Amino acid sequence: MDLRKPLRLGASATEMQELIRSVWTARRDRGAEDRKALELVGLRSGGLVHIDRLREDPHLEMHARGG
């Protein structure tokens, strides 16, 4: 998301807010929400992901790798 261009063109605070909101809500990287959904259906139990599941999808716990 490029904020410099609209700022330089004089976008108002409301316009900037809407730009950020539209980009944020359209994003597809919803890892935390995905993990919470897994907890709610019993496929994940809080903190860490089971090692077998982590091997299938290592992005589930990227914070453990500095991501």
mmJSON file of the N, C-alpha and C atoms, coordinates in Angstrom:
{"data_MODEL":{"atom_site":{
"group_PDB":["ATOM","ATOM","ATOM","ATOM","ATOM","ATOM","ATOM","ATOM","ATOM","ATOM","ATOM","ATOM","ATOM","ATOM","ATOM","ATOM","ATOM","ATOM","ATOM","ATOM","ATOM","ATOM","ATOM","ATOM","ATOM","ATOM","ATOM","ATOM","ATOM","ATOM","ATOM","ATOM","ATOM","ATOM","ATOM","ATOM","ATOM","ATOM","ATOM","ATOM","ATOM","ATOM","ATOM","ATOM","ATOM","ATOM","ATOM","ATOM","ATOM","ATOM","ATOM","ATOM","ATOM","ATOM","ATOM","ATOM","ATOM","ATOM","ATOM","ATOM","ATOM","ATOM","ATOM","ATOM","ATOM","ATOM","ATOM","ATOM","ATOM","ATOM","ATOM","ATOM","ATOM","ATOM","ATOM","ATOM","ATOM","ATOM","ATOM","ATOM","ATOM","ATOM","ATOM","ATOM","ATOM","ATOM","ATOM","ATOM","ATOM","ATOM","ATOM","ATOM","ATOM","ATOM","ATOM","ATOM","ATOM","ATOM","ATOM","ATOM","ATOM","ATOM","ATOM","ATOM","ATOM","ATOM","ATOM","ATOM","ATOM","ATOM","ATOM","ATOM","ATOM","ATOM","ATOM","ATOM","ATOM","ATOM","ATOM","ATOM","ATOM","ATOM","ATOM","ATOM","ATOM","ATOM","ATOM","ATOM","ATOM","ATOM","ATOM","ATOM","ATOM","ATOM","ATOM","ATOM","ATOM","ATOM","ATOM","ATOM","ATOM","ATOM","ATOM","ATOM","ATOM","ATOM","ATOM","ATOM","ATOM","ATOM","ATOM","ATOM","ATOM","ATOM","ATOM","ATOM","ATOM","ATOM","ATOM","ATOM","ATOM","ATOM","ATOM","ATOM","ATOM","ATOM","ATOM","ATOM","ATOM","ATOM","ATOM","ATOM","ATOM","ATOM","ATOM","ATOM","ATOM","ATOM","ATOM","ATOM","ATOM","ATOM","ATOM","ATOM","ATOM","ATOM","ATOM","ATOM","ATOM","ATOM","ATOM","ATOM","ATOM","ATOM","ATOM","ATOM","ATOM","ATOM","ATOM","ATOM","ATOM"],
"id":[1,2,3,4,5,6,7,8,9,10,11,12,13,14,15,16,17,18,19,20,21,22,23,24,25,26,27,28,29,30,31,32,33,34,35,36,37,38,39,40,41,42,43,44,45,46,47,48,49,50,51,52,53,54,55,56,57,58,59,60,61,62,63,64,65,66,67,68,69,70,71,72,73,74,75,76,77,78,79,80,81,82,83,84,85,86,87,88,89,90,91,92,93,94,95,96,97,98,99,100,101,102,103,104,105,106,107,108,109,110,111,112,113,114,115,116,117,118,119,120,121,122,123,124,125,126,127,128,129,130,131,132,133,134,135,136,137,138,139,140,141,142,143,144,145,146,147,148,149,150,151,152,153,154,155,156,157,158,159,160,161,162,163,164,165,166,167,168,169,170,171,172,173,174,175,176,177,178,179,180,181,182,183,184,185,186,187,188,189,190,191,192,193,194,195,196,197,198,199,200,201],
"type_symbol":["N","C","C","N","C","C","N","C","C","N","C","C","N","C","C","N","C","C","N","C","C","N","C","C","N","C","C","N","C","C","N","C","C","N","C","C","N","C","C","N","C","C","N","C","C","N","C","C","N","C","C","N","C","C","N","C","C","N","C","C","N","C","C","N","C","C","N","C","C","N","C","C","N","C","C","N","C","C","N","C","C","N","C","C","N","C","C","N","C","C","N","C","C","N","C","C","N","C","C","N","C","C","N","C","C","N","C","C","N","C","C","N","C","C","N","C","C","N","C","C","N","C","C","N","C","C","N","C","C","N","C","C","N","C","C","N","C","C","N","C","C","N","C","C","N","C","C","N","C","C","N","C","C","N","C","C","N","C","C","N","C","C","N","C","C","N","C","C","N","C","C","N","C","C","N","C","C","N","C","C","N","C","C","N","C","C","N","C","C","N","C","C","N","C","C","N","C","C","N","C","C"],
"label_atom_id":["N","CA","C","N","CA","C","N","CA","C","N","CA","C","N","CA","C","N","CA","C","N","CA","C","N","CA","C","N","CA","C","N","CA","C","N","CA","C","N","CA","C","N","CA","C","N","CA","C","N","CA","C","N","CA","C","N","CA","C","N","CA","C","N","CA","C","N","CA","C","N","CA","C","N","CA","C","N","CA","C","N","CA","C","N","CA","C","N","CA","C","N","CA","C","N","CA","C","N","CA","C","N","CA","C","N","CA","C","N","CA","C","N","CA","C","N","CA","C","N","CA","C","N","CA","C","N","CA","C","N","CA","C","N","CA","C","N","CA","C","N","CA","C","N","CA","C","N","CA","C","N","CA","C","N","CA","C","N","CA","C","N","CA","C","N","CA","C","N","CA","C","N","CA","C","N","CA","C","N","CA","C","N","CA","C","N","CA","C","N","CA","C","N","CA","C","N","CA","C","N","CA","C","N","CA","C","N","CA","C","N","CA","C","N","CA","C","N","CA","C","N","CA","C","N","CA","C","N","CA","C","N","CA","C"],
"label_alt_id":[null,null,null,null,null,null,null,null,null,null,null,null,null,null,null,null,null,null,null,null,null,null,null,null,null,null,null,null,null,null,null,null,null,null,null,null,null,null,null,null,null,null,null,null,null,null,null,null,null,null,null,null,null,null,null,null,null,null,null,null,null,null,null,null,null,null,null,null,null,null,null,null,null,null,null,null,null,null,null,null,null,null,null,null,null,null,null,null,null,null,null,null,null,null,null,null,null,null,null,null,null,null,null,null,null,null,null,null,null,null,null,null,null,null,null,null,null,null,null,null,null,null,null,null,null,null,null,null,null,null,null,null,null,null,null,null,null,null,null,null,null,null,null,null,null,null,null,null,null,null,null,null,null,null,null,null,null,null,null,null,null,null,null,null,null,null,null,null,null,null,null,null,null,null,null,null,null,null,null,null,null,null,null,null,null,null,null,null,null,null,null,null,null,null,null,null,null,null,null,null,null],
"label_comp_id":["MET","MET","MET","ASP","ASP","ASP","LEU","LEU","LEU","ARG","ARG","ARG","LYS","LYS","LYS","PRO","PRO","PRO","LEU","LEU","LEU","ARG","ARG","ARG","LEU","LEU","LEU","GLY","GLY","GLY","ALA","ALA","ALA","SER","SER","SER","ALA","ALA","ALA","THR","THR","THR","GLU","GLU","GLU","MET","MET","MET","GLN","GLN","GLN","GLU","GLU","GLU","LEU","LEU","LEU","ILE","ILE","ILE","ARG","ARG","ARG","SER","SER","SER","VAL","VAL","VAL","TRP","TRP","TRP","THR","THR","THR","ALA","ALA","ALA","ARG","ARG","ARG","ARG","ARG","ARG","ASP","ASP","ASP","ARG","ARG","ARG","GLY","GLY","GLY","ALA","ALA","ALA","GLU","GLU","GLU","ASP","ASP","ASP","ARG","ARG","ARG","LYS","LYS","LYS","ALA","ALA","ALA","LEU","LEU","LEU","GLU","GLU","GLU","LEU","LEU","LEU","VAL","VAL","VAL","GLY","GLY","GLY","LEU","LEU","LEU","ARG","ARG","ARG","SER","SER","SER","GLY","GLY","GLY","GLY","GLY","GLY","LEU","LEU","LEU","VAL","VAL","VAL","HIS","HIS","HIS","ILE","ILE","ILE","ASP","ASP","ASP","ARG","ARG","ARG","LEU","LEU","LEU","ARG","ARG","ARG","GLU","GLU","GLU","ASP","ASP","ASP","PRO","PRO","PRO","HIS","HIS","HIS","LEU","LEU","LEU","GLU","GLU","GLU","MET","MET","MET","HIS","HIS","HIS","ALA","ALA","ALA","ARG","ARG","ARG","GLY","GLY","GLY","GLY","GLY","GLY"],
"label_asym_id":["A","A","A","A","A","A","A","A","A","A","A","A","A","A","A","A","A","A","A","A","A","A","A","A","A","A","A","A","A","A","A","A","A","A","A","A","A","A","A","A","A","A","A","A","A","A","A","A","A","A","A","A","A","A","A","A","A","A","A","A","A","A","A","A","A","A","A","A","A","A","A","A","A","A","A","A","A","A","A","A","A","A","A","A","A","A","A","A","A","A","A","A","A","A","A","A","A","A","A","A","A","A","A","A","A","A","A","A","A","A","A","A","A","A","A","A","A","A","A","A","A","A","A","A","A","A","A","A","A","A","A","A","A","A","A","A","A","A","A","A","A","A","A","A","A","A","A","A","A","A","A","A","A","A","A","A","A","A","A","A","A","A","A","A","A","A","A","A","A","A","A","A","A","A","A","A","A","A","A","A","A","A","A","A","A","A","A","A","A","A","A","A","A","A","A","A","A","A","A","A","A"],
"label_entity_id":["1","1","1","1","1","1","1","1","1","1","1","1","1","1","1","1","1","1","1","1","1","1","1","1","1","1","1","1","1","1","1","1","1","1","1","1","1","1","1","1","1","1","1","1","1","1","1","1","1","1","1","1","1","1","1","1","1","1","1","1","1","1","1","1","1","1","1","1","1","1","1","1","1","1","1","1","1","1","1","1","1","1","1","1","1","1","1","1","1","1","1","1","1","1","1","1","1","1","1","1","1","1","1","1","1","1","1","1","1","1","1","1","1","1","1","1","1","1","1","1","1","1","1","1","1","1","1","1","1","1","1","1","1","1","1","1","1","1","1","1","1","1","1","1","1","1","1","1","1","1","1","1","1","1","1","1","1","1","1","1","1","1","1","1","1","1","1","1","1","1","1","1","1","1","1","1","1","1","1","1","1","1","1","1","1","1","1","1","1","1","1","1","1","1","1","1","1","1","1","1","1"],
"label_seq_id":[1,1,1,2,2,2,3,3,3,4,4,4,5,5,5,6,6,6,7,7,7,8,8,8,9,9,9,10,10,10,11,11,11,12,12,12,13,13,13,14,14,14,15,15,15,16,16,16,17,17,17,18,18,18,19,19,19,20,20,20,21,21,21,22,22,22,23,23,23,24,24,24,25,25,25,26,26,26,27,27,27,28,28,28,29,29,29,30,30,30,31,31,31,32,32,32,33,33,33,34,34,34,35,35,35,36,36,36,37,37,37,38,38,38,39,39,39,40,40,40,41,41,41,42,42,42,43,43,43,44,44,44,45,45,45,46,46,46,47,47,47,48,48,48,49,49,49,50,50,50,51,51,51,52,52,52,53,53,53,54,54,54,55,55,55,56,56,56,57,57,57,58,58,58,59,59,59,60,60,60,61,61,61,62,62,62,63,63,63,64,64,64,65,65,65,66,66,66,67,67,67],
"pdbx_PDB_ins_code":[null,null,null,null,null,null,null,null,null,null,null,null,null,null,null,null,null,null,null,null,null,null,null,null,null,null,null,null,null,null,null,null,null,null,null,null,null,null,null,null,null,null,null,null,null,null,null,null,null,null,null,null,null,null,null,null,null,null,null,null,null,null,null,null,null,null,null,null,null,null,null,null,null,null,null,null,null,null,null,null,null,null,null,null,null,null,null,null,null,null,null,null,null,null,null,null,null,null,null,null,null,null,null,null,null,null,null,null,null,null,null,null,null,null,null,null,null,null,null,null,null,null,null,null,null,null,null,null,null,null,null,null,null,null,null,null,null,null,null,null,null,null,null,null,null,null,null,null,null,null,null,null,null,null,null,null,null,null,null,null,null,null,null,null,null,null,null,null,null,null,null,null,null,null,null,null,null,null,null,null,null,null,null,null,null,null,null,null,null,null,null,null,null,null,null,null,null,null,null,null,null],
"Cartn_x":[0.847,0.0,0.901,0.669,1.458,0.673,1.137,0.468,1.058,2.273,2.931,2.189,1.771,1.124,-0.141,-1.094,-2.279,-1.953,-0.971,-0.587,-0.031,0.817,1.41,0.373,-0.69,-1.754,-2.773,-2.539,-3.388,-4.615,-4.572,-5.716,-6.026,-7.306,-7.728,-7.537,-7.645,-7.533,-8.617,-9.797,-10.897,-10.591,-10.043,-9.674,-8.573,-7.612,-6.536,-7.089,-7.978,-8.59,-9.328,-10.072,-10.812,-9.869,-8.787,-7.797,-7.214,-6.8,-6.214,-7.25,-8.457,-9.518,-9.808,-9.865,-10.182,-9.085,-7.834,-6.725,-6.715,-6.92,-6.871,-7.981,-9.184,-10.29,-10.229,-9.501,-9.392,-8.245,-7.433,-6.271,-6.699,-5.828,-6.136,-5.302,-4.335,-3.481,-4.099,-4.989,-5.729,-5.343,-4.052,-3.541,-4.124,-4.195,-4.717,-6.184,-6.952,-8.361,-8.516,-7.675,-7.707,-7.377,-6.362,-5.983,-7.104,-7.761,-8.864,-10.013,-10.319,-11.378,-11.056,-9.787,-9.386,-9.598,-9.333,-9.563,-11.042,-11.88,-13.318,-13.921,-13.359,-13.88,-13.077,-12.152,-11.417,-10.242,-9.798,-8.655,-7.341,-7.417,-6.22,-6.493,-5.515,-5.733,-4.832,-5.23,-4.495,-3.132,-2.132,-0.764,-0.166,0.469,1.237,0.429,0.84,0.223,0.931,0.176,0.77,1.819,2.907,4.042,3.655,2.749,2.331,1.627,0.766,0.048,1.027,1.99,2.996,3.844,4.136,4.897,4.097,2.783,1.914,1.872,1.82,1.705,2.566,3.866,4.785,4.441,3.585,3.228,2.315,1.78,0.894,1.598,2.878,3.612,4.865,4.727,5.876,6.541,5.801,6.422,7.582,7.537,8.61,9.872,9.735,10.869,11.271,10.779,11.146,10.275,9.162,8.263,7.146],
"Cartn_y":[-1.159,0.0,1.233,2.101,3.328,4.48,4.971,6.097,7.437,7.4,8.663,9.43,8.716,9.404,10.148,9.484,10.241,11.369,11.137,12.206,13.407,13.127,14.22,14.944,14.224,14.846,15.571,15.543,16.302,15.562,14.267,13.496,13.88,13.928,14.273,13.071,13.315,12.229,11.176,11.618,10.692,9.844,10.455,9.705,8.697,9.089,8.168,7.008,7.333,6.299,5.284,5.759,4.862,4.025,4.616,3.87,2.729,3.036,2.01,0.938,1.355,0.397,-0.529,0.013,-0.819,-1.842,-1.437,-2.378,-3.426,-3.004,-3.918,-4.972,-4.562,-5.512,-6.43,-6.046,-6.878,-7.876,-7.799,-8.67,-10.119,-11.036,-12.457,-13.162,-12.488,-13.102,-12.953,-13.822,-13.753,-14.908,-15.075,-16.199,-16.302,-15.195,-15.231,-15.643,-15.118,-15.477,-16.951,-17.43,-18.838,-19.74,-19.365,-20.175,-20.199,-19.057,-19.002,-19.89,-19.891,-20.738,-22.21,-22.585,-23.968,-24.34,-23.399,-23.647,-23.881,-23.072,-23.151,-24.478,-25.091,-26.387,-27.551,-27.279,-28.335,-28.907,-28.248,-28.748,-28.14,-27.26,-26.619,-26.3,-26.507,-26.26,-25.15,-23.929,-22.787,-22.603,-22.359,-22.028,-22.582,-23.728,-24.248,-25.191,-25.286,-26.201,-27.544,-28.621,-29.952,-30.075,-30.765,-30.838,-31.383,-32.351,-32.895,-31.833,-31.055,-29.985,-28.887,-28.6,-27.584,-28.009,-29.281,-29.775,-29.621,-29.766,-29.582,-28.123,-27.233,-25.798,-25.001,-24.826,-24.146,-22.684,-22.074,-20.674,-20.479,-21.564,-21.435,-20.854,-21.048,-20.557,-19.794,-18.856,-18.093,-17.267,-16.91,-16.116,-16.876,-18.195,-18.995,-18.953,-18.439,-18.366,-16.917,-16.024,-14.616,-13.899,-14.476,-13.871,-13.231],
"Cartn_z":[0.0,0.0,0.0,-0.947,-1.058,-0.444,0.686,1.343,0.921,0.406,0.046,-1.037,-2.074,-3.193,-2.761,-2.075,-1.662,-0.676,0.201,1.122,0.368,-0.592,-1.382,-2.235,-2.6,-3.394,-2.516,-1.202,-0.289,0.212,0.261,0.761,2.199,2.502,3.862,4.781,6.077,7.055,6.81,6.453,6.167,4.938,3.909,2.697,2.996,3.799,4.172,4.996,5.907,6.732,5.853,4.888,4.001,3.135,2.668,1.884,2.711,3.92,4.791,5.123,5.428,5.761,4.572,3.377,2.207,1.93,2.088,1.873,2.98,4.218,5.354,5.267,4.924,4.885,3.671,2.64,1.432,1.511,2.548,2.631,2.805,2.402,2.487,3.557,4.131,5.142,6.531,6.831,8.089,9.009,9.216,9.999,11.393,12.118,13.485,13.488,12.552,12.475,12.09,11.187,10.79,11.976,12.751,13.912,14.956,15.154,16.118,15.643,14.364,13.822,14.048,13.898,14.146,15.615,16.514,17.942,18.207,17.591,17.851,17.404,16.372,15.907,16.453,17.363,18.036,17.273,16.218,15.449,15.917,16.88,17.418,18.867,19.72,21.145,21.653,21.431,21.949,21.336,22.174,21.815,20.55,20.659,19.542,18.668,17.443,16.489,16.604,16.526,16.578,15.467,15.744,14.822,13.455,13.397,12.107,11.265,11.904,11.197,10.783,11.632,11.319,10.129,10.033,8.876,7.59,7.69,6.523,6.089,7.066,6.774,7.746,7.431,8.354,8.617,7.814,8.035,9.239,9.784,10.938,12.148,12.264,13.431,13.014,12.12,11.628,12.721,13.781,14.853,15.489,15.441,16.03,15.179,13.975,13.055,12.766,13.553,13.368,12.365,11.956,10.969,11.641],
"occupancy":[1.0,1.0,1.0,1.0,1.0,1.0,1.0,1.0,1.0,1.0,1.0,1.0,1.0,1.0,1.0,1.0,1.0,1.0,1.0,1.0,1.0,1.0,1.0,1.0,1.0,1.0,1.0,1.0,1.0,1.0,1.0,1.0,1.0,1.0,1.0,1.0,1.0,1.0,1.0,1.0,1.0,1.0,1.0,1.0,1.0,1.0,1.0,1.0,1.0,1.0,1.0,1.0,1.0,1.0,1.0,1.0,1.0,1.0,1.0,1.0,1.0,1.0,1.0,1.0,1.0,1.0,1.0,1.0,1.0,1.0,1.0,1.0,1.0,1.0,1.0,1.0,1.0,1.0,1.0,1.0,1.0,1.0,1.0,1.0,1.0,1.0,1.0,1.0,1.0,1.0,1.0,1.0,1.0,1.0,1.0,1.0,1.0,1.0,1.0,1.0,1.0,1.0,1.0,1.0,1.0,1.0,1.0,1.0,1.0,1.0,1.0,1.0,1.0,1.0,1.0,1.0,1.0,1.0,1.0,1.0,1.0,1.0,1.0,1.0,1.0,1.0,1.0,1.0,1.0,1.0,1.0,1.0,1.0,1.0,1.0,1.0,1.0,1.0,1.0,1.0,1.0,1.0,1.0,1.0,1.0,1.0,1.0,1.0,1.0,1.0,1.0,1.0,1.0,1.0,1.0,1.0,1.0,1.0,1.0,1.0,1.0,1.0,1.0,1.0,1.0,1.0,1.0,1.0,1.0,1.0,1.0,1.0,1.0,1.0,1.0,1.0,1.0,1.0,1.0,1.0,1.0,1.0,1.0,1.0,1.0,1.0,1.0,1.0,1.0,1.0,1.0,1.0,1.0,1.0,1.0,1.0,1.0,1.0,1.0,1.0,1.0],
"B_iso_or_equiv":[0.0,0.0,0.0,0.0,0.0,0.0,0.0,0.0,0.0,0.0,0.0,0.0,0.0,0.0,0.0,0.0,0.0,0.0,0.0,0.0,0.0,0.0,0.0,0.0,0.0,0.0,0.0,0.0,0.0,0.0,0.0,0.0,0.0,0.0,0.0,0.0,0.0,0.0,0.0,0.0,0.0,0.0,0.0,0.0,0.0,0.0,0.0,0.0,0.0,0.0,0.0,0.0,0.0,0.0,0.0,0.0,0.0,0.0,0.0,0.0,0.0,0.0,0.0,0.0,0.0,0.0,0.0,0.0,0.0,0.0,0.0,0.0,0.0,0.0,0.0,0.0,0.0,0.0,0.0,0.0,0.0,0.0,0.0,0.0,0.0,0.0,0.0,0.0,0.0,0.0,0.0,0.0,0.0,0.0,0.0,0.0,0.0,0.0,0.0,0.0,0.0,0.0,0.0,0.0,0.0,0.0,0.0,0.0,0.0,0.0,0.0,0.0,0.0,0.0,0.0,0.0,0.0,0.0,0.0,0.0,0.0,0.0,0.0,0.0,0.0,0.0,0.0,0.0,0.0,0.0,0.0,0.0,0.0,0.0,0.0,0.0,0.0,0.0,0.0,0.0,0.0,0.0,0.0,0.0,0.0,0.0,0.0,0.0,0.0,0.0,0.0,0.0,0.0,0.0,0.0,0.0,0.0,0.0,0.0,0.0,0.0,0.0,0.0,0.0,0.0,0.0,0.0,0.0,0.0,0.0,0.0,0.0,0.0,0.0,0.0,0.0,0.0,0.0,0.0,0.0,0.0,0.0,0.0,0.0,0.0,0.0,0.0,0.0,0.0,0.0,0.0,0.0,0.0,0.0,0.0,0.0,0.0,0.0,0.0,0.0,0.0],
"pdbx_formal_charge":[null,null,null,null,null,null,null,null,null,null,null,null,null,null,null,null,null,null,null,null,null,null,null,null,null,null,null,null,null,null,null,null,null,null,null,null,null,null,null,null,null,null,null,null,null,null,null,null,null,null,null,null,null,null,null,null,null,null,null,null,null,null,null,null,null,null,null,null,null,null,null,null,null,null,null,null,null,null,null,null,null,null,null,null,null,null,null,null,null,null,null,null,null,null,null,null,null,null,null,null,null,null,null,null,null,null,null,null,null,null,null,null,null,null,null,null,null,null,null,null,null,null,null,null,null,null,null,null,null,null,null,null,null,null,null,null,null,null,null,null,null,null,null,null,null,null,null,null,null,null,null,null,null,null,null,null,null,null,null,null,null,null,null,null,null,null,null,null,null,null,null,null,null,null,null,null,null,null,null,null,null,null,null,null,null,null,null,null,null,null,null,null,null,null,null,null,null,null,null,null,null],
"auth_seq_id":[1,1,1,2,2,2,3,3,3,4,4,4,5,5,5,6,6,6,7,7,7,8,8,8,9,9,9,10,10,10,11,11,11,12,12,12,13,13,13,14,14,14,15,15,15,16,16,16,17,17,17,18,18,18,19,19,19,20,20,20,21,21,21,22,22,22,23,23,23,24,24,24,25,25,25,26,26,26,27,27,27,28,28,28,29,29,29,30,30,30,31,31,31,32,32,32,33,33,33,34,34,34,35,35,35,36,36,36,37,37,37,38,38,38,39,39,39,40,40,40,41,41,41,42,42,42,43,43,43,44,44,44,45,45,45,46,46,46,47,47,47,48,48,48,49,49,49,50,50,50,51,51,51,52,52,52,53,53,53,54,54,54,55,55,55,56,56,56,57,57,57,58,58,58,59,59,59,60,60,60,61,61,61,62,62,62,63,63,63,64,64,64,65,65,65,66,66,66,67,67,67],
"auth_comp_id":["MET","MET","MET","ASP","ASP","ASP","LEU","LEU","LEU","ARG","ARG","ARG","LYS","LYS","LYS","PRO","PRO","PRO","LEU","LEU","LEU","ARG","ARG","ARG","LEU","LEU","LEU","GLY","GLY","GLY","ALA","ALA","ALA","SER","SER","SER","ALA","ALA","ALA","THR","THR","THR","GLU","GLU","GLU","MET","MET","MET","GLN","GLN","GLN","GLU","GLU","GLU","LEU","LEU","LEU","ILE","ILE","ILE","ARG","ARG","ARG","SER","SER","SER","VAL","VAL","VAL","TRP","TRP","TRP","THR","THR","THR","ALA","ALA","ALA","ARG","ARG","ARG","ARG","ARG","ARG","ASP","ASP","ASP","ARG","ARG","ARG","GLY","GLY","GLY","ALA","ALA","ALA","GLU","GLU","GLU","ASP","ASP","ASP","ARG","ARG","ARG","LYS","LYS","LYS","ALA","ALA","ALA","LEU","LEU","LEU","GLU","GLU","GLU","LEU","LEU","LEU","VAL","VAL","VAL","GLY","GLY","GLY","LEU","LEU","LEU","ARG","ARG","ARG","SER","SER","SER","GLY","GLY","GLY","GLY","GLY","GLY","LEU","LEU","LEU","VAL","VAL","VAL","HIS","HIS","HIS","ILE","ILE","ILE","ASP","ASP","ASP","ARG","ARG","ARG","LEU","LEU","LEU","ARG","ARG","ARG","GLU","GLU","GLU","ASP","ASP","ASP","PRO","PRO","PRO","HIS","HIS","HIS","LEU","LEU","LEU","GLU","GLU","GLU","MET","MET","MET","HIS","HIS","HIS","ALA","ALA","ALA","ARG","ARG","ARG","GLY","GLY","GLY","GLY","GLY","GLY"],
"auth_asym_id":["A","A","A","A","A","A","A","A","A","A","A","A","A","A","A","A","A","A","A","A","A","A","A","A","A","A","A","A","A","A","A","A","A","A","A","A","A","A","A","A","A","A","A","A","A","A","A","A","A","A","A","A","A","A","A","A","A","A","A","A","A","A","A","A","A","A","A","A","A","A","A","A","A","A","A","A","A","A","A","A","A","A","A","A","A","A","A","A","A","A","A","A","A","A","A","A","A","A","A","A","A","A","A","A","A","A","A","A","A","A","A","A","A","A","A","A","A","A","A","A","A","A","A","A","A","A","A","A","A","A","A","A","A","A","A","A","A","A","A","A","A","A","A","A","A","A","A","A","A","A","A","A","A","A","A","A","A","A","A","A","A","A","A","A","A","A","A","A","A","A","A","A","A","A","A","A","A","A","A","A","A","A","A","A","A","A","A","A","A","A","A","A","A","A","A","A","A","A","A","A","A"],
"auth_atom_id":["N","CA","C","N","CA","C","N","CA","C","N","CA","C","N","CA","C","N","CA","C","N","CA","C","N","CA","C","N","CA","C","N","CA","C","N","CA","C","N","CA","C","N","CA","C","N","CA","C","N","CA","C","N","CA","C","N","CA","C","N","CA","C","N","CA","C","N","CA","C","N","CA","C","N","CA","C","N","CA","C","N","CA","C","N","CA","C","N","CA","C","N","CA","C","N","CA","C","N","CA","C","N","CA","C","N","CA","C","N","CA","C","N","CA","C","N","CA","C","N","CA","C","N","CA","C","N","CA","C","N","CA","C","N","CA","C","N","CA","C","N","CA","C","N","CA","C","N","CA","C","N","CA","C","N","CA","C","N","CA","C","N","CA","C","N","CA","C","N","CA","C","N","CA","C","N","CA","C","N","CA","C","N","CA","C","N","CA","C","N","CA","C","N","CA","C","N","CA","C","N","CA","C","N","CA","C","N","CA","C","N","CA","C","N","CA","C","N","CA","C","N","CA","C","N","CA","C","N","CA","C","N","CA","C"],
"pdbx_PDB_model_num":[1,1,1,1,1,1,1,1,1,1,1,1,1,1,1,1,1,1,1,1,1,1,1,1,1,1,1,1,1,1,1,1,1,1,1,1,1,1,1,1,1,1,1,1,1,1,1,1,1,1,1,1,1,1,1,1,1,1,1,1,1,1,1,1,1,1,1,1,1,1,1,1,1,1,1,1,1,1,1,1,1,1,1,1,1,1,1,1,1,1,1,1,1,1,1,1,1,1,1,1,1,1,1,1,1,1,1,1,1,1,1,1,1,1,1,1,1,1,1,1,1,1,1,1,1,1,1,1,1,1,1,1,1,1,1,1,1,1,1,1,1,1,1,1,1,1,1,1,1,1,1,1,1,1,1,1,1,1,1,1,1,1,1,1,1,1,1,1,1,1,1,1,1,1,1,1,1,1,1,1,1,1,1,1,1,1,1,1,1,1,1,1,1,1,1,1,1,1,1,1,1]
}}}
